[in-house]
Amino acid sequence: MRPRRRPILASGEAKRRKHHPDYWLLVISIVLMMIGLIVVYAISPGLSVQKHVTENYYVSKQLIAIALGVFTFIVVSNMSIQTWRHIERPLIITAGIASLAVRVIGERVNGAYRWIQVGGISFQAAELIKFALLIWIAGFLSDRIRTGEINDYQKSFKPLIIALVLVAIVVGKVQSDLGSTGVIIAIMGTMIYVAGLPLKKLAVIAGVVGVAVVVLVLGSGYRRERLNTYLNPNQDCLTTGYQACQALISVGSGGMFGLGLGRSVQAYGYLPEAANDSIFAIFAEKFGFVGTTVLIALFVAFFSRLKKIIEHSTDTYSRFLVTGILAWLSTQTIINIGAMIGLLPLKGITLPFISSGGTSIIFVSAAIGIAFQVSRYTTYGLITNNDSEGNRNDDSFSRRRLRGAYHPNSGSR
Amino acid sequence: MRLPHKQISSDIRSTTIRIRFWYAVLLLVMGVFIIRLFFLQIIKHDYYKKVALQGQLKEYEIKAERGIISAHEGKNTIPIVLNETKFTLFADPKFITNHDSVGIALQQIIGGNANDYVTKMKLKTRYSVLAKKLSKEQKDKISKLDYKGIGLRDESYRTYPQGQLAAQLLGFVNEDGEGKYGIEQALGNDLKGVPGELKAITDAQGVPLVTNTDNIITEPKIGKRVLLTLDISMQKQVEDILKAGLDAAKSKSGSVIVMDPNNGAIKAMANFPSYNPAEYFKVEDGNVFNNDSVSSPLEVGSVMKVLTAAAALDKGVVSKDSTYNDPSFYNIDGYKITNIEEDGGAGVRSVSDILQLSLNTGATWLLMQMGGGEINIKARTVWHDYMADHYRFGRLTGIEQGYESEGVVPDPIKGFGLNLQYANTAFGQGVTMTPLQLAAAISSVLNGGSYYKPRLVDGLTDGAGVFTAKKSEKIRSDVVKPEVSRIIQNLMEYTVEKNHNIYGMPVLRTQYGVGGKTGTAQIHKPEGGYYDDKFNGMFTGFVGGDKPQYVIVVRVNEPKISGYAGARAAAPIFSNVTNMLIDNFGVTPKGQ
C-alpha cells in the first residue's frame, strides 16, 4: 500500500469509524424541498402570466434545480470530509474571482451586480462566497485550535478581521448585497464564537461590524429607504413599503388554515418575488398559521439534527463545518421569515429549501451532503473527558450500528 | 505536534456549551416568529383579509355592445353603423425597464414618435395610454414582442360602411361611449344597452382570476338595433344633388328633406357641409355636427304663403275662386308691405296668383280676411292658431334627433307692432321654423289634413331579435279640410307649371304631379332689421301623381348667385330631386 497523507485531525481519530448516517437529516431536507416545489408549482401558472413566460417555466426551473441538487448531494455526501481541506484554497480563490467578476461579466438585476451569466445559466456569486468562506474558516479555526493559537492576536484575530473587511468591501459594497454580507458575518461570528474566541474579542468584532453596518446603511439612499420601510411598513403600500406591506397582507390573510394550495391571490402580481424571497408569505397565505407552524417546526427539526451532528462529532474540523452550515442556513431562515412577518427589514435573502432558485438549492444540497457525511462519524454519546482520557475503546462498544470496519483514513492504521 | 488530550477535550466541551447556548437563541427567535405569526394570522387576520380584498376585489362594468343602425335600400335593409373592435395600447411604467428599445419597437409597428412613447412610459402612474385604435395586426405584432409592462385593451368603436352618408343625422359616439347628436344621442339609451357587472378577485393587473369561483357576474344586455326610415340610395343621391346644387348656387351650406307625407317617415335628410363620423374628433367647427334640418330654424319666406292660403281657405274666409284688388302695397302700422319678389303691380288678383306670383300683398290680404278685412286681434289669433296648433310651429316635432330646435312663433296678443309682425308672418318673415317643421306642416296640408309626427325610425330590434315597429303617429287629422288639401295641391302644381322655366325645370313632368313654391327669405340681422344683400333660398314642393308621394323641402343658405334665391338656388335642387325620385323611386303617374 502506498503511504497516505495523514489526515489533519485535531482529535477523536479513534472514533472515526463509519456508521450509518443521519437519515432524518435527509428526510427533513427532502420534505422541505418538496414543500418548496409544491408551492412553486401552485403559483407557477399565475407567475408565468405576470412575467410573460410559459406556464411551466418556474416548475421546470425548480425541478432542474432539485435534480442538480440531488446530484450535488450524492457527490458531496460521498466525498471525504478531508477533501474540503484540500480544495479550500482553490475554492476561496474561485469565489474571490467570481465576486469581482460580477462587475465585469455580471448581470445587473434591480440595480445590483449579483449574478454571473455562464452559457445561459445564471449564477449568484454570493452563494459561492458564503460556501467557500464557510469551508475556509472551518479549516482556519480547526488549525488554530490544533496549534493552540486561537487566542493569538496576530495568527487568529487579525486574519479574521481582514477577511471580514474584505467581505464587507466585496459583497457589501461591490455587489451592494448587505443581506449576504449579514449572512456571512453571522456565519463567521457563530463559528468564531463556537470556536471559543474570548467574549471580549468577540465584542470588539461585533463593535466593528456594528459601525460598518451603520455606515453602510446611512451611506446608501435605498438602504435608508428600506430602513424607513421597515420601521413603518403600512405607511405607503404603493412605493417603498410595497413589498413589506404585501408580505404582511399575504401572511395575515392566510388565517388559521390558509386559503388553500391553489387559492393564493397575492402571488398574482401583488407580492413581488413570490417564488423567491417572498415565498414564505405565499406559503403562509396558502396554509395559514397551521402551515407556518409546521414549516417552522420542520426547520427547527432540521437545525436540531445539525446541532446533534455538531455535538456528536468528534472531529474539530467537521464540527466547524457543520457549525458554519447551521449558522448559514438558520441565519438565512431568520432573515427571510423575519422580513416576511415584518420583524426584520427586507434583505433579498432566499429561504433555504423553499425558495425557487438554482444556486441556492445547489449549495444547500452541498451543505446537507457535508453534514450527512459528517453524521457518519459521530459518537453515540456526547464527548466527555472520558473520551479523551483513554476510554475511547469503550466507546467502540456503544457505537451505533457499525457499518463496516474499513475506512480509507482510519482503517489503515 | 499533538496537543494533550485534556486541552482538546476542554475545547470540545467549551464548543458544546457554546453551540447549545447559540442553539437556545435560535429556538428563542423561532419562538418569537411563531408568536408573531399567531398575531398576524389569527389575531389580525380579519384586518389583513379586509386589506387584501381592498386590493384584490375589483368591480368592473362589462360594456354592452351598442346596437347597430340600419336603413332601407329598396326592399332590403343594410347596416350603416356597425361596431368594430380596436385596441388601446397602454403601459404600466412601474414594470418597464428598457424604455428606449420599447419606444423604437412601437414606432416601427404603429408609427408615431419613439420619444413620445418613452416620455409616456416614464410618467409616474400605473396606467399610461400610448396609442389608441390600433388594428388587430398591430396588436398581434406588439403582443408578440411580449414586453413587460405593456398591455393592450380592446375597445369597441363605431364604424361607418357608408362613410359620411347621413353623418349629422346619425351623430357619433364619443370616447366615453356616449352618443352625441343625431340618432346616437336621441336613441342613446336604446342603443347602448344595459352594461353588465363583474365583481371579481383579480391579479395585480386587474385580470380576474380563473381559480376564483365566487365572481359575481351580471351579463350585459346588448343594445337595441335601430332601423331607420331612410332609403340609403335615395339619401346618397339627395346628398349628391344637394352638393352639386349648392356649388351651382355658390352657397356654402344647405339642406334637403324628402318626407313621406302619408306617414311622416323621413326618406332622406341631407345637409351640407358634413363630416366623417368615424373621425368626428378631427372636426374643428362644432357647428358641422348639427343636423341643420332639425336644429337650425330660419325664416322661410314665401313658401309660407302656401300655409297662409291653406289657413284662409280652411277657415272659409276665402275660396279658391276669390279675387281681390291688389293695391301693390299695404300700409300696416305706418310700414309699407310691398311685393319684393315677382312683382305683378297693382290689379285684380286671384288666390292662385298669390302663390304663382308670390305676392306679399296677397298673403297680407289673406291674413286680413281672417280678421274680417283687416289685421286685428282676431286675424292674429286665428293665424296663430294655424301656425302653432295646426302646423305645429314653435313646438318640437319629437323627431329622433339630438338638439332639435322648435323655432319661434310670435305671440298674437302680447307685444308691440303685432299687426306688422303678423303681416310679415303671412309671407314667412318674423316667424322661424326648421325645414323639418315646414316639411311636416306642408305634408299635413297635402295629405288631406293629417299631421303625422315626423320620424326617422321604423323600429327597434331588441337583444332577443324581436322587432318592434314604430307606428306612424297621427297628431291631428283636421289640420285643413280634405278639399283645401286638394286646392293647395292644385295651386302648387299650377305655380310650378307657370314658373318651371324660372325654376330651372326645362322639362316639366306634369303627369307625375309636381308642385311647389319658392321662398326667398330675408335674413334677420342679429342686431335687428334685415340684411339688404343676403337671402336664404327655400323651396317646398311635392311629387306623386294624384296624391303627393314625397314632400320635399330645400334650403340653400345665402347663395351668391344672381336672381331670387328661392327660384334660382333652391328650385333647381328641388327639380333634380324630383326627377331622381320619378326615375328611381316609383312615383306613380297621374290617373293610376
Contacts between the chains, C-beta under 8 A, distances in Angstrom:
chain1	res1	chain2	res2	distance
A	10	B	3	7.9
A	10	B	8	6.4
A	11	B	5	7.6
A	11	B	8	4.4
A	11	B	9	7.5
A	11	B	12	6.8
A	46	B	203	6.7
A	46	B	209	7.6
A	49	B	203	7.1
A	49	B	207	7.6
A	50	B	203	6.8
A	50	B	204	7.2
A	50	B	205	7.5
A	51	B	148	7.4
A	52	B	146	4.9
A	52	B	148	6.1
A	145	B	8	8.0
A	145	B	11	5.7
A	146	B	3	6.7
A	147	B	1	7.5
A	148	B	3	6.2
A	148	B	7	7.0
A	190	B	22	6.2
A	193	B	18	6.0
A	193	B	22	6.8
A	194	B	15	5.1
A	194	B	18	4.9
A	194	B	19	5.3
A	194	B	22	6.6
A	195	B	15	6.8
A	196	B	11	6.0
A	196	B	14	4.8
A	196	B	15	6.2
A	196	B	18	6.8
A	248	B	40	6.7
A	248	B	48	6.7
A	249	B	48	5.4
A	249	B	51	5.4
A	249	B	52	4.9
A	249	B	55	7.2
A	250	B	52	7.8
A	251	B	37	7.1
A	251	B	40	5.0
A	251	B	41	6.3
A	251	B	48	7.4
A	252	B	40	4.8
A	252	B	41	6.2
A	252	B	44	5.3
A	252	B	45	6.0
A	252	B	47	6.8
A	252	B	48	2.5
A	252	B	49	7.3
A	252	B	51	7.6
A	252	B	52	7.6
A	253	B	45	7.2
A	253	B	48	4.8
A	253	B	49	5.0
A	253	B	51	7.8
A	253	B	52	4.1
A	254	B	41	5.3
A	254	B	45	7.7
A	255	B	41	5.8
A	255	B	42	7.2
A	255	B	45	4.4
A	255	B	49	7.1
A	256	B	41	6.9
A	256	B	42	6.1
A	256	B	45	7.4
A	262	B	211	5.6
A	263	B	211	6.3
A	263	B	212	7.6
A	265	B	52	7.0
A	265	B	56	5.1
A	265	B	201	5.7
A	265	B	203	7.8
A	265	B	209	6.6
A	265	B	212	7.7
A	266	B	52	7.2
A	268	B	202	7.7
A	268	B	203	3.4
A	268	B	204	6.3
A	268	B	209	6.1
A	269	B	203	4.6
A	269	B	204	2.9
A	269	B	205	5.9
A	270	B	55	6.3
A	270	B	56	7.1
A	270	B	203	7.5
A	270	B	204	4.8
A	284	B	37	7.2
A	284	B	41	6.7
A	288	B	41	6.0
A	289	B	37	5.9
A	289	B	38	6.3
A	289	B	41	4.0
A	289	B	42	5.6
A	292	B	34	7.9
A	292	B	37	4.9
A	292	B	41	6.9
A	293	B	34	6.0
A	293	B	37	7.0
A	296	B	30	5.6
A	296	B	33	6.0
A	296	B	34	6.0
A	296	B	37	7.7
A	299	B	30	7.3
A	300	B	27	6.8
A	300	B	30	5.4
A	303	B	23	7.3
A	303	B	26	6.2
A	304	B	23	7.7
A	307	B	19	6.4
A	307	B	20	7.8
A	307	B	23	5.0
A	310	B	15	7.9
A	310	B	19	5.4
A	311	B	16	5.8
A	311	B	19	6.7
A	311	B	20	7.8
A	316	B	8	7.8
A	316	B	11	7.4
A	316	B	12	7.3
A	319	B	12	7.8
A	319	B	15	6.4
A	323	B	15	7.8
A	323	B	19	6.5
A	330	B	26	5.4
A	334	B	26	7.7
A	334	B	29	5.6
A	334	B	33	7.9
A	337	B	33	5.7
A	338	B	29	8.0
A	338	B	33	7.1
A	341	B	33	6.5
A	341	B	36	4.9
A	341	B	37	6.2
A	341	B	40	6.0
A	342	B	36	7.7
A	342	B	40	7.7
A	343	B	32	7.4
A	343	B	33	7.4
A	343	B	36	5.9
A	382	B	16	6.7
A	383	B	9	6.8
A	383	B	12	5.2
A	383	B	13	7.5
A	383	B	16	7.3
A	384	B	9	7.7
A	385	B	6	7.9
A	385	B	9	5.6
A	385	B	13	7.8
A	387	B	9	6.8
A	388	B	5	3.9
A	388	B	6	7.0
A	388	B	8	6.1
A	388	B	9	3.9
A	388	B	12	7.9
A	389	B	5	6.5
A	389	B	6	7.7
A	389	B	9	7.7
